Amino acid sequence: MNRSVAARWAGEFTVIVFGVLVALGVDDWNARRQDRELERSLLDRMQAELSADGADLATAAADAQLRLRVLDAVLAGLGDETAQTRMRLQENDSLFSPSRRDSLRALAGRSLWASPDVEARPLGGFQYRPEFDLSSTAYQEMIATGAVRILKDNALRAAVMSYYQLAEDQGGNEQRQMGYNDRLEDALVSIGVAAGDDISLVDLVAAARRVPTFAVEARRAQTNIRMQAVYYSRIEVGRLQLEEVIRDYRAGR
């Protein structure tokens, strides 16, 4: 009798244990499935945001490049030998060449040029300030909810953290340089013009020649613009690296 009861209890215990293990296995499978779905959703959004970052960086870089070229043209007209040398070195891809205009349009995804003849209206593109706005809602959600844990691949997790940390750090550097925009626009006002004005390069140089301090402000602005361009370049390198890591990771799944 005791043996029969013990056997029945052992059988019932085995069934219970088996049921619990099955339930735990189902829960674990379901949790892994939910993690995969969440990872897929976050990576989809992240890739879309990286693409948006690429377009924004291209626009910012094109805006910065335009300002550098216009300021070089003005400074060269004022007799700045360094600017004249840069203009000669860039002669085959100058500010006013159709190839340069077309490449900037393609790069930025919009026209920075208010007139097809930039020499006739060099300040046309100055209405756009070079500025990069990081798209990071997927990353911020990942950090805020702890979802970063679902990135099991070490290379992927490291690339994600590295890019957004880099972009945020460089964004802080960019903001510290942004004050030059106000100074540059004040310098333009000092010679009687403003960003976006319909004024030729010849007339712009003539106006700048009447205010000697304009050249000083223009050179300072160029220094800051070049630093911004370096920031954009660093972010773009990190962005391309993260895109590649995500593509490789998803291709290997």
Residue frames as qw, qx, qy, qz and C-alpha x, y, z in Angstrom:
[[0.000, 0.885, 0.466, 0.000, 0.00, 0.00, 0.00],
 [0.298, -0.816, 0.097, 0.486, 2.72, 2.45, 0.95],
 [0.433, -0.156, 0.593, 0.661, 4.59, 1.59, -2.17],
 [0.250, 0.612, 0.666, 0.345, 1.51, 2.29, -4.27],
 [0.102, -0.949, -0.247, 0.170, 1.00, 5.68, -2.64],
 [0.406, -0.625, 0.327, 0.581, 4.66, 6.54, -3.03],
 [0.422, 0.136, 0.669, 0.596, 4.56, 5.55, -6.68],
 [0.145, 0.805, 0.542, 0.192, 1.45, 7.67, -7.23],
 [0.238, -0.913, -0.032, 0.331, 3.02, 10.62, -5.49],
 [0.465, -0.370, 0.497, 0.632, 6.22, 10.19, -7.47],
 [0.359, 0.426, 0.675, 0.484, 4.21, 10.10, -10.69],
 [0.000, 0.923, 0.383, 0.024, 2.24, 13.19, -9.75],
 [0.377, -0.772, 0.166, 0.485, 5.44, 14.98, -8.73],
 [0.481, -0.069, 0.593, 0.642, 7.06, 14.07, -12.04],
 [0.232, 0.684, 0.596, 0.351, 4.05, 15.42, -13.94],
 [0.174, -0.949, -0.190, 0.184, 4.13, 18.63, -11.94],
 [0.451, -0.572, 0.356, 0.585, 7.87, 19.09, -12.43],
 [0.433, 0.210, 0.655, 0.583, 7.53, 18.36, -16.13],
 [0.111, 0.841, 0.500, 0.173, 4.68, 20.87, -16.41],
 [0.282, -0.889, 0.014, 0.360, 6.69, 23.52, -14.62],
 [0.478, -0.330, 0.512, 0.633, 9.71, 22.90, -16.86],
 [0.343, 0.485, 0.651, 0.472, 7.54, 23.08, -19.97],
 [0.041, -0.939, -0.341, 0.019, 5.95, 26.30, -18.73],
 [0.385, -0.749, 0.218, 0.493, 9.37, 27.79, -17.98],
 [0.482, -0.023, 0.620, 0.619, 10.59, 26.71, -21.40],
 [0.222, 0.719, 0.575, 0.321, 7.59, 28.32, -23.08],
 [0.191, -0.949, -0.136, 0.209, 8.10, 31.50, -21.05],
 [0.471, -0.525, 0.398, 0.586, 11.78, 31.56, -21.96],
 [0.421, 0.277, 0.657, 0.561, 11.01, 30.98, -25.64],
 [0.077, 0.869, 0.465, 0.151, 8.36, 33.70, -25.56],
 [0.322, -0.861, 0.050, 0.390, 10.76, 36.12, -23.84],
 [0.475, -0.254, 0.533, 0.652, 13.45, 35.43, -26.46],
 [0.309, 0.545, 0.646, 0.436, 10.89, 35.93, -29.23],
 [0.077, -0.951, -0.292, 0.058, 9.78, 39.25, -27.72],
 [0.428, -0.675, 0.263, 0.540, 13.43, 40.34, -27.38],
 [0.459, 0.067, 0.623, 0.630, 14.06, 39.49, -31.05],
 [0.167, 0.764, 0.552, 0.288, 10.99, 41.45, -32.11],
 [0.239, -0.934, -0.093, 0.249, 12.00, 44.42, -29.97],
 [0.497, -0.431, 0.427, 0.620, 15.56, 44.26, -31.28],
 [0.398, 0.359, 0.641, 0.549, 14.29, 44.14, -34.87],
 [0.022, 0.902, 0.418, 0.109, 11.99, 47.11, -34.28],
 [0.357, -0.848, 0.086, 0.382, 14.71, 49.18, -32.60],
 [0.499, -0.238, 0.533, 0.641, 17.27, 48.40, -35.29],
 [0.322, 0.614, 0.596, 0.404, 14.75, 49.27, -38.02],
 [0.096, -0.970, -0.223, 0.017, 14.16, 52.63, -36.40],
 [0.496, -0.669, 0.266, 0.485, 17.85, 53.16, -35.72],
 [0.525, 0.099, 0.570, 0.624, 18.74, 52.51, -39.36],
 [0.176, 0.806, 0.465, 0.321, 16.09, 54.99, -40.48],
 [0.286, -0.943, -0.037, 0.166, 17.47, 57.57, -38.04],
 [0.584, -0.388, 0.407, 0.586, 21.03, 56.93, -39.20],
 [0.424, 0.455, 0.550, 0.557, 19.88, 57.60, -42.75],
 [0.052, -0.946, -0.285, -0.144, 18.29, 60.87, -41.57],
 [0.511, -0.736, 0.168, 0.410, 21.54, 61.74, -39.77],
 [0.602, 0.012, 0.487, 0.633, 23.41, 61.18, -43.04],
 [0.235, 0.724, 0.449, 0.467, 21.18, 63.60, -44.93],
 [0.288, -0.948, -0.131, 0.029, 21.40, 66.17, -42.13],
 [0.615, -0.514, 0.289, 0.524, 25.19, 65.88, -41.97],
 [0.518, 0.301, 0.492, 0.632, 25.41, 66.30, -45.75],
 [0.039, 0.886, 0.342, 0.311, 23.29, 69.44, -45.56],
 [0.457, -0.863, 0.037, 0.211, 25.31, 70.87, -42.67],
 [0.653, -0.259, 0.390, 0.596, 28.60, 70.06, -44.39],
 [0.402, 0.532, 0.474, 0.575, 27.41, 71.65, -47.64],
 [0.140, -0.957, -0.217, -0.133, 26.26, 74.78, -45.81],
 [0.570, -0.702, 0.197, 0.378, 29.62, 75.02, -44.05],
 [0.626, 0.038, 0.465, 0.625, 31.51, 74.46, -47.30],
 [0.247, 0.779, 0.402, 0.413, 29.50, 77.17, -49.03],
 [0.289, -0.955, -0.037, 0.049, 30.32, 79.70, -46.31],
 [0.652, -0.454, 0.340, 0.504, 34.00, 78.82, -46.46],
 [0.541, 0.305, 0.492, 0.610, 34.12, 79.28, -50.22],
 [0.075, 0.900, 0.308, 0.298, 32.24, 82.58, -50.17],
 [0.437, -0.874, 0.090, 0.195, 34.45, 83.97, -47.41],
 [0.672, -0.186, 0.416, 0.583, 37.54, 82.83, -49.32],
 [0.406, 0.595, 0.449, 0.529, 36.25, 84.65, -52.40],
 [0.137, -0.968, -0.154, -0.141, 35.64, 87.86, -50.42],
 [0.586, -0.701, 0.236, 0.330, 38.99, 87.69, -48.61],
 [0.659, 0.103, 0.447, 0.596, 40.78, 86.99, -51.89],
 [0.237, 0.794, 0.350, 0.437, 39.11, 90.06, -53.32],
 [0.333, -0.943, 0.016, -0.016, 40.39, 92.05, -50.34],
 [0.348, 0.767, -0.509, 0.178, 43.94, 90.93, -51.11],
 [0.711, -0.477, 0.490, -0.163, 44.32, 88.10, -48.60],
 [0.308, 0.550, -0.738, -0.242, 47.13, 86.01, -50.11],
 [0.257, -0.092, 0.941, -0.198, 46.20, 82.85, -48.20],
 [0.591, 0.460, 0.496, -0.439, 42.64, 83.03, -49.48],
 [0.493, 0.681, -0.332, -0.428, 43.91, 83.75, -52.99],
 [0.058, 0.402, -0.909, -0.090, 46.11, 80.65, -52.82],
 [0.421, 0.163, 0.841, -0.300, 43.18, 78.50, -51.66],
 [0.597, 0.607, 0.177, -0.494, 41.06, 79.84, -54.50],
 [0.378, 0.623, -0.602, -0.327, 43.76, 78.99, -57.04],
 [0.113, -0.228, 0.964, -0.074, 44.23, 75.48, -55.60],
 [0.410, 0.356, 0.777, -0.318, 40.48, 74.90, -55.80],
 [0.233, 0.405, -0.307, -0.829, 40.16, 76.44, -59.25],
 [0.258, 0.028, -0.858, -0.443, 38.96, 73.23, -60.86],
 [0.337, -0.512, -0.790, -0.019, 36.19, 72.87, -58.28],
 [0.097, 0.137, -0.227, 0.959, 35.61, 76.49, -57.36],
 [0.202, 0.361, 0.606, -0.680, 32.67, 78.02, -55.54],
 [0.435, 0.510, -0.002, -0.742, 31.24, 79.25, -58.79],
 [0.131, 0.231, -0.855, -0.446, 31.68, 76.17, -60.97],
 [0.745, -0.060, -0.253, -0.615, 28.61, 74.24, -62.17],
 [0.677, 0.043, -0.729, 0.093, 30.20, 70.99, -60.96],
 [0.147, 0.052, -0.661, 0.734, 30.53, 72.36, -57.43],
 [0.473, -0.048, 0.120, -0.871, 26.99, 73.68, -57.43],
 [0.782, 0.004, -0.453, -0.429, 25.56, 70.40, -58.69],
 [0.557, 0.061, -0.771, 0.302, 27.58, 68.28, -56.25],
 [0.062, -0.054, 0.556, -0.827, 26.42, 70.36, -53.29],
 [0.635, -0.028, -0.088, -0.767, 22.83, 70.12, -54.43],
 [0.779, 0.025, -0.603, -0.172, 23.09, 66.35, -54.72],
 [0.383, 0.120, -0.738, 0.543, 24.92, 66.04, -51.40],
 [0.156, -0.007, 0.481, -0.863, 22.48, 68.11, -49.38],
 [0.077, 0.434, 0.897, 0.047, 19.32, 66.93, -51.06],
 [0.108, 0.892, 0.410, -0.159, 18.11, 70.49, -51.52],
 [0.493, 0.633, 0.068, 0.593, 19.29, 73.57, -53.33],
 [0.479, -0.581, -0.218, 0.621, 21.57, 75.83, -51.32],
 [0.285, -0.066, 0.320, 0.901, 21.80, 78.15, -54.25],
 [0.281, 0.668, 0.445, -0.526, 19.19, 80.89, -54.65],
 [0.458, 0.780, -0.179, -0.388, 20.63, 81.75, -58.07],
 [0.949, 0.221, 0.111, 0.197, 22.28, 79.59, -60.73],
 [0.500, 0.617, -0.210, 0.570, 24.97, 82.26, -60.92],
 [0.658, -0.587, -0.344, 0.322, 26.47, 82.20, -57.42],
 [0.465, 0.007, -0.016, 0.885, 28.97, 84.92, -58.27],
 [0.114, -0.505, -0.287, -0.806, 26.02, 87.23, -58.78],
 [0.605, -0.590, -0.033, -0.534, 24.53, 86.38, -55.34],
 [0.462, 0.284, -0.770, 0.335, 27.13, 84.86, -53.00],
 [0.200, -0.168, 0.632, -0.730, 25.09, 85.48, -49.84],
 [0.679, -0.092, -0.366, -0.629, 22.11, 83.52, -51.13],
 [0.757, -0.107, -0.644, 0.033, 23.10, 80.39, -49.21],
 [0.192, 0.240, -0.589, 0.747, 23.99, 82.24, -46.02],
 [0.591, -0.340, 0.007, -0.731, 20.37, 82.10, -44.91],
 [0.933, -0.182, -0.296, -0.090, 21.07, 78.47, -43.89],
 [0.269, -0.749, 0.562, -0.226, 23.22, 78.04, -40.79],
 [0.575, 0.237, -0.782, 0.025, 25.37, 74.90, -40.71],
 [0.473, -0.351, 0.556, -0.587, 23.86, 72.78, -37.96],
 [0.457, 0.045, -0.875, -0.154, 23.48, 69.06, -37.28],
 [0.633, -0.298, 0.291, -0.652, 20.52, 67.68, -35.29],
 [0.045, 0.204, -0.977, 0.038, 21.13, 64.12, -34.08],
 [0.759, -0.149, -0.267, -0.575, 18.21, 61.71, -34.56],
 [0.216, 0.274, -0.879, 0.326, 18.33, 59.42, -31.54],
 [0.674, -0.270, 0.123, -0.676, 14.83, 58.52, -30.37],
 [0.924, 0.002, -0.369, -0.096, 15.45, 54.77, -30.80],
 [0.541, 0.262, -0.575, 0.555, 18.74, 54.99, -28.91],
 [0.205, -0.359, 0.386, -0.825, 17.24, 57.12, -26.14],
 [0.832, -0.206, -0.069, -0.511, 14.38, 54.66, -25.74],
 [0.841, 0.132, -0.503, 0.152, 16.86, 51.80, -25.64],
 [0.304, 0.287, -0.567, 0.710, 18.80, 53.46, -22.82],
 [0.403, -0.316, 0.235, -0.826, 15.76, 54.70, -20.87],
 [0.880, -0.140, -0.060, -0.450, 13.99, 51.30, -20.86],
 [0.526, -0.480, 0.702, -0.001, 17.10, 49.17, -20.41],
 [0.887, 0.398, 0.159, -0.171, 16.43, 47.56, -23.78],
 [0.261, 0.762, -0.590, -0.060, 20.15, 47.80, -24.55],
 [0.545, -0.330, 0.755, -0.155, 20.33, 44.41, -22.79],
 [0.850, 0.347, 0.356, -0.175, 18.74, 42.74, -25.82],
 [0.519, 0.763, -0.384, -0.039, 21.79, 43.58, -27.95],
 [0.915, -0.329, 0.217, 0.090, 23.63, 40.34, -27.27],
 [0.785, 0.412, 0.023, 0.462, 26.25, 40.95, -29.94],
 [0.525, -0.601, -0.076, 0.597, 29.19, 42.72, -28.32],
 [0.365, 0.032, 0.363, 0.857, 30.36, 44.42, -31.53],
 [0.067, -0.644, -0.546, -0.532, 26.88, 45.75, -32.24],
 [0.444, -0.810, -0.357, 0.141, 26.36, 47.03, -28.70],
 [0.527, -0.431, 0.074, 0.729, 29.79, 48.70, -28.69],
 [0.260, 0.249, 0.452, 0.816, 29.17, 50.34, -32.08],
 [0.195, -0.771, -0.518, -0.315, 25.80, 51.71, -30.97],
 [0.501, -0.771, -0.205, 0.335, 27.17, 53.18, -27.75],
 [0.532, -0.221, 0.224, 0.786, 30.24, 54.55, -29.51],
 [0.196, 0.456, 0.477, 0.725, 28.35, 56.37, -32.28],
 [0.252, -0.829, -0.412, -0.283, 25.79, 58.09, -30.09],
 [0.577, -0.666, -0.090, 0.465, 28.36, 59.06, -27.47],
 [0.475, -0.025, 0.318, 0.820, 30.56, 60.47, -30.24],
 [0.059, 0.601, 0.496, 0.624, 27.68, 62.36, -31.84],
 [0.396, -0.854, -0.336, -0.007, 26.58, 63.83, -28.51],
 [0.588, -0.510, 0.051, 0.626, 30.14, 64.86, -27.62],
 [0.360, 0.121, 0.403, 0.833, 30.76, 66.42, -31.03],
 [0.084, -0.756, -0.522, -0.385, 27.35, 68.08, -30.88],
 [0.457, -0.810, -0.195, 0.313, 28.47, 69.80, -27.69],
 [0.498, -0.266, 0.274, 0.779, 31.63, 70.93, -29.46],
 [0.201, 0.476, 0.548, 0.658, 29.54, 72.22, -32.35],
 [0.230, -0.869, -0.429, -0.091, 27.33, 74.26, -30.05],
 [0.500, -0.662, -0.009, 0.558, 30.38, 75.91, -28.54],
 [0.378, -0.064, 0.435, 0.815, 31.37, 77.05, -32.03],
 [0.181, 0.668, 0.671, 0.265, 27.94, 78.32, -33.06],
 [0.158, -0.817, -0.217, 0.511, 28.48, 81.80, -31.65],
 [0.309, -0.237, 0.442, 0.808, 30.51, 82.65, -34.73],
 [0.175, 0.547, 0.712, 0.404, 27.29, 82.73, -36.76],
 [0.126, -0.911, -0.359, 0.160, 26.03, 85.72, -34.81],
 [0.357, -0.653, 0.216, 0.632, 29.41, 87.46, -35.08],
 [0.344, 0.062, 0.654, 0.670, 29.60, 86.79, -38.80],
 [0.082, 0.715, 0.632, 0.286, 26.09, 88.10, -39.38],
 [0.242, -0.882, -0.158, 0.372, 26.89, 91.17, -37.26],
 [0.396, -0.380, 0.425, 0.720, 29.98, 91.68, -39.43],
 [0.251, 0.403, 0.690, 0.546, 27.80, 91.54, -42.53],
 [0.082, -0.886, -0.455, 0.022, 25.46, 94.11, -41.02],
 [0.387, -0.697, 0.068, 0.599, 28.47, 96.35, -40.31],
 [0.233, -0.186, 0.539, 0.788, 29.14, 96.59, -44.05],
 [0.419, 0.294, -0.002, -0.859, 25.48, 97.18, -44.86],
 [0.577, 0.102, -0.672, -0.454, 24.38, 93.71, -45.98],
 [0.656, -0.240, 0.544, -0.465, 22.67, 90.66, -44.50],
 [0.310, -0.079, 0.937, 0.143, 22.54, 86.91, -45.10],
 [0.414, 0.514, 0.751, 0.015, 20.48, 86.14, -48.18],
 [0.160, 0.775, 0.013, -0.611, 20.85, 89.63, -49.70],
 [0.740, 0.561, 0.308, 0.209, 20.85, 90.00, -53.45],
 [0.062, -0.921, 0.309, 0.228, 24.35, 91.44, -53.84],
 [0.829, 0.483, -0.260, 0.111, 27.12, 90.46, -56.25],
 [0.840, -0.250, -0.101, 0.471, 30.55, 89.30, -55.19],
 [0.423, 0.406, 0.021, 0.810, 32.11, 92.45, -56.64],
 [0.276, -0.710, -0.076, -0.643, 29.78, 94.69, -54.62],
 [0.822, -0.545, -0.167, 0.015, 30.25, 92.54, -51.50],
 [0.747, -0.016, -0.099, 0.657, 34.03, 92.93, -51.72],
 [0.160, 0.547, 0.047, 0.820, 33.65, 96.68, -52.26],
 [0.540, -0.716, -0.129, -0.425, 31.44, 96.95, -49.17],
 [0.876, -0.388, -0.138, 0.252, 33.85, 94.85, -47.08],
 [0.605, 0.287, -0.086, 0.737, 36.81, 96.99, -48.16],
 [0.114, -0.706, -0.017, -0.699, 35.21, 100.02, -46.49],
 [0.688, -0.627, 0.169, -0.324, 35.20, 98.23, -43.09],
 [0.322, 0.569, -0.744, 0.140, 38.68, 96.83, -42.28],
 [0.413, -0.283, 0.747, -0.437, 37.42, 94.82, -39.31],
 [0.872, 0.205, 0.017, -0.444, 35.27, 92.69, -41.59],
 [0.650, 0.460, -0.605, 0.021, 38.30, 90.74, -42.82],
 [0.045, -0.364, 0.797, -0.480, 39.28, 89.94, -39.23],
 [0.661, 0.015, 0.473, -0.582, 35.78, 88.62, -38.43],
 [0.827, 0.379, -0.251, -0.332, 35.69, 86.68, -41.70],
 [0.437, 0.440, -0.765, 0.177, 38.94, 84.88, -40.83],
 [0.288, -0.203, 0.745, -0.566, 37.68, 84.08, -37.33],
 [0.790, 0.180, 0.181, -0.558, 34.46, 82.74, -38.81],
 [0.719, 0.433, -0.519, -0.161, 36.41, 80.53, -41.20],
 [0.107, 0.370, -0.851, 0.358, 38.37, 79.02, -38.31],
 [0.507, -0.002, 0.620, -0.599, 35.13, 78.10, -36.53],
 [0.803, 0.348, -0.090, -0.475, 33.51, 76.79, -39.70],
 [0.527, 0.446, -0.723, -0.003, 36.48, 74.52, -40.35],
 [0.139, -0.208, 0.845, -0.472, 36.22, 73.16, -36.81],
 [0.705, 0.181, 0.329, -0.601, 32.54, 72.47, -37.42],
 [0.732, 0.446, -0.412, -0.308, 33.41, 70.67, -40.63],
 [0.226, 0.365, -0.875, 0.222, 35.83, 68.45, -38.67],
 [0.440, -0.021, 0.682, -0.584, 33.05, 67.59, -36.21],
 [0.780, 0.339, 0.024, -0.526, 30.71, 66.67, -39.06],
 [0.567, 0.475, -0.664, -0.107, 33.39, 64.49, -40.61],
 [0.027, -0.260, 0.887, -0.380, 34.00, 62.61, -37.35],
 [0.601, 0.139, 0.509, -0.600, 30.30, 61.99, -36.84],
 [0.749, 0.439, -0.240, -0.434, 29.88, 60.81, -40.43],
 [0.354, 0.406, -0.841, 0.056, 32.70, 58.28, -40.02],
 [0.234, -0.064, 0.834, -0.495, 31.04, 56.92, -36.87],
 [0.680, 0.297, 0.214, -0.636, 27.65, 56.85, -38.59],
 [0.671, 0.446, -0.510, -0.303, 28.97, 54.85, -41.54],
 [0.159, 0.305, -0.908, 0.238, 30.71, 52.42, -39.19],
 [0.431, 0.073, 0.685, -0.582, 27.51, 51.81, -37.21],
 [0.732, 0.385, -0.073, -0.558, 25.47, 51.32, -40.39],
 [0.526, 0.426, -0.728, -0.113, 27.99, 48.71, -41.55],
 [0.056, -0.175, 0.896, -0.404, 27.96, 46.88, -38.21],
 [0.595, 0.201, 0.450, -0.635, 24.14, 46.75, -38.18],
 [0.718, 0.439, -0.321, -0.435, 24.02, 45.49, -41.78],
 [0.370, 0.370, -0.850, 0.068, 26.60, 42.79, -41.05],
 [0.254, -0.073, 0.800, -0.538, 24.82, 41.73, -37.86],
 [0.686, 0.293, 0.277, -0.605, 21.43, 41.47, -39.54],
 [0.643, 0.471, -0.516, -0.315, 22.88, 39.64, -42.53],
 [0.245, 0.314, -0.896, 0.197, 24.37, 37.06, -40.18],
 [0.509, -0.067, 0.567, -0.644, 21.16, 36.40, -38.30]]
